[in-house]
Amino acid sequence: TTTPTAGPTTTLGGHDNRVYVLGDSVLLGTEQTLPAALVGWQVTMDCVGSRRLPQGIEELQANRSRIGAVVVIQMGNNYIAGEDGTFASQIDQAMRVLAGVKLVVWVTVAEEWPSRVMINEAIRASASRWPNIRIADWAPIIAAHPDYAFPPDMLHLSWAGRAAMAQLIASVVGPAPK
C-alpha cells in the first residue's frame, strides 16, 4: 500500500492534460507559480478570496464539463463550523460532483487554529473513502517554515511559500501525460 502523500499512484493514462485548480485567496497566491510548476499541464485557476467549500462545490458543478483528469483543491481556510454540514460531508459532496475525475489532490491548510486541525483531519480521512484522492500535506511544511506565510494571519503566502506550495502540488500531481 502507499500513503496518500506519496504522490500519484495511478497512471493517469490518456492524453487529458487538464488540471482544474479550485481554491480561496491562499491558493490564488500561486496563480503564477503553480501553472509554471505543472509543466505540460493545461491549468485552469479558479481561486477567489474568502471562498468557502459550499461555494466551491457550486463552481465545480457549473464547470464540470471543463474539468479534466486532475483537480486540485485547497479549501477550508474560510470554513464556518456548522455551515452546510461538516467539512467531511462537504468533501464528500465535492467528490460526488467530481465522479470520474482520475486524480483529486486535496491540499491541507495551515493549522493556525484548532478548527483547522479538524479540517485537515477530515481531508486526510477522505482519502480512505475516495480512492482517487491524494493529499498534498501543506500543514507540516508551513509549520516548519513560518517564513512561507505573512503575518498576522500566517495563511497568505510569501513568495517563497508560493513556490513551495506549487512544488508540493506538482509533486503530487506528477508528470503530464504525453
C-alpha positions in Angstrom: 0.0 0.0 0.0 1.0 3.6 -0.5 0.4 6.7 1.6 -1.8 9.4 0.2 1.1 11.9 0.4 3.5 9.7 -1.6 2.4 11.3 -4.9 0.3 9.8 -7.7 0.0 6.0 -7.5 -2.2 5.7 -10.6 -1.1 6.2 -14.1 -3.4 8.9 -15.5 -3.2 7.5 -19.0 -4.9 9.0 -21.9 -4.0 12.4 -23.2 -6.1 14.7 -21.0 -3.7 17.2 -19.6 -6.2 19.5 -17.9 -5.8 20.5 -14.3 -8.6 22.4 -12.6 -7.5 24.3 -9.5 -10.1 25.3 -7.0 -9.3 27.5 -4.0 -9.5 30.6 -2.0 -7.1 33.6 -1.6 -4.3 31.3 -0.3 -4.2 29.2 -3.4 -4.9 32.3 -5.5 -1.4 33.4 -4.4 0.0 30.6 -6.6 -1.6 31.9 -9.8 1.9 32.4 -11.3 3.9 29.7 -9.6 1.5 26.8 -9.9 1.0 26.8 -13.7 4.8 27.2 -14.1 5.4 24.2 -11.8 2.8 22.0 -13.6 4.9 21.6 -16.8 2.9 20.2 -19.7 -0.4 20.6 -17.9 -3.1 22.9 -19.1 -4.0 24.7 -15.8 -7.3 26.5 -15.1 -7.1 28.6 -11.9 -10.4 29.1 -10.2 -9.5 30.8 -7.0 -11.4 33.6 -5.3 -10.7 35.3 -2.0 -12.9 34.3 1.0 -14.4 31.3 -0.8 -15.8 28.5 1.3 -16.2 24.9 0.2 -20.0 25.2 -0.4 -19.3 28.0 -2.9 -16.5 25.9 -4.4 -18.9 23.0 -4.9 -21.2 25.3 -6.9 -18.2 26.2 -9.1 -17.4 22.5 -9.6 -21.0 21.9 -10.7 -21.1 24.9 -13.0 -17.7 24.0 -14.6 -17.9 20.2 -14.6 -17.8 19.9 -18.4 -14.4 21.8 -18.4 -12.8 19.7 -15.7 -10.3 17.2 -17.0 -8.2 14.4 -15.5 -6.9 16.3 -12.4 -8.5 18.6 -9.9 -6.5 20.4 -7.1 -8.5 21.8 -4.2 -7.5 23.8 -1.2 -10.5 24.9 0.7 -11.1 25.2 4.5 -9.2 28.4 5.3 -12.6 30.1 5.5 -14.7 27.3 6.9 -17.5 28.2 9.2 -18.5 25.3 11.6 -22.0 24.1 11.0 -22.5 25.8 7.6 -23.9 23.3 5.2 -22.9 20.3 7.3 -19.5 19.1 8.4 -16.3 19.7 6.4 -16.1 15.9 5.8 -19.7 15.9 4.4 -18.7 18.9 2.1 -15.7 17.0 0.9 -17.9 14.0 0.1 -20.3 16.3 -1.8 -17.5 17.8 -3.8 -16.2 14.3 -4.6 -19.6 13.2 -5.8 -19.6 16.1 -8.2 -16.1 15.0 -9.4 -17.1 11.4 -10.1 -15.0 10.1 -12.9 -12.1 12.5 -12.3 -8.9 10.4 -12.2 -7.0 12.4 -9.6 -8.2 14.8 -7.0 -5.5 16.5 -4.9 -6.6 18.0 -1.7 -4.2 20.4 -0.1 -4.2 20.7 3.7 -4.4 24.1 5.3 -2.2 25.9 7.8 -3.1 24.8 11.3 -3.2 28.2 13.0 -6.4 27.4 14.9 -7.8 24.2 16.4 -10.7 24.2 13.8 -8.1 23.9 11.0 -6.6 20.8 12.6 -10.1 19.3 12.4 -10.3 20.3 8.7 -7.1 18.6 7.9 -8.2 15.5 9.8 -11.3 15.5 7.6 -9.2 16.0 4.4 -6.7 13.2 5.4 -9.6 10.8 6.3 -11.3 11.4 3.0 -8.5 9.6 1.1 -9.7 6.3 2.7 -13.2 6.9 1.3 -12.3 8.1 -2.1 -9.6 6.1 -3.9 -8.8 8.9 -6.4 -7.8 11.4 -3.7 -4.2 12.2 -2.9 -3.2 14.5 -0.1 -0.7 17.4 -0.6 0.1 17.9 3.0 0.9 21.6 3.3 0.2 21.8 7.1 3.6 20.4 8.2 5.5 22.3 5.6 4.1 25.7 6.6 4.5 24.8 10.3 8.2 24.1 9.7 8.7 27.2 7.6 6.7 30.2 9.0 8.5 32.4 6.6 6.3 30.9 3.8 3.4 33.0 5.1 2.8 36.6 6.0 1.8 37.8 9.5 -0.6 38.4 11.1 -2.8 35.5 9.7 0.1 33.2 8.7 -2.1 31.8 5.9 -1.4 34.0 2.9 1.8 33.0 1.1 5.1 34.8 0.8 7.0 34.5 -2.5 8.9 31.5 -1.0 5.6 30.0 0.2 4.0 30.4 -3.2 6.9 28.5 -4.8 6.9 25.8 -2.1 3.2 25.2 -2.4 3.4 25.0 -6.2 6.2 22.4 -5.9 4.3 20.4 -3.4 1.2 20.3 -5.6 3.3 19.5 -8.7 5.0 16.6 -6.9 1.6 15.0 -6.0 0.0 15.7 -9.4 3.1 14.2 -11.2 4.1 14.5 -14.8 1.7 15.4 -17.6 0.5 12.7 -19.9 2.5 12.5 -23.2 
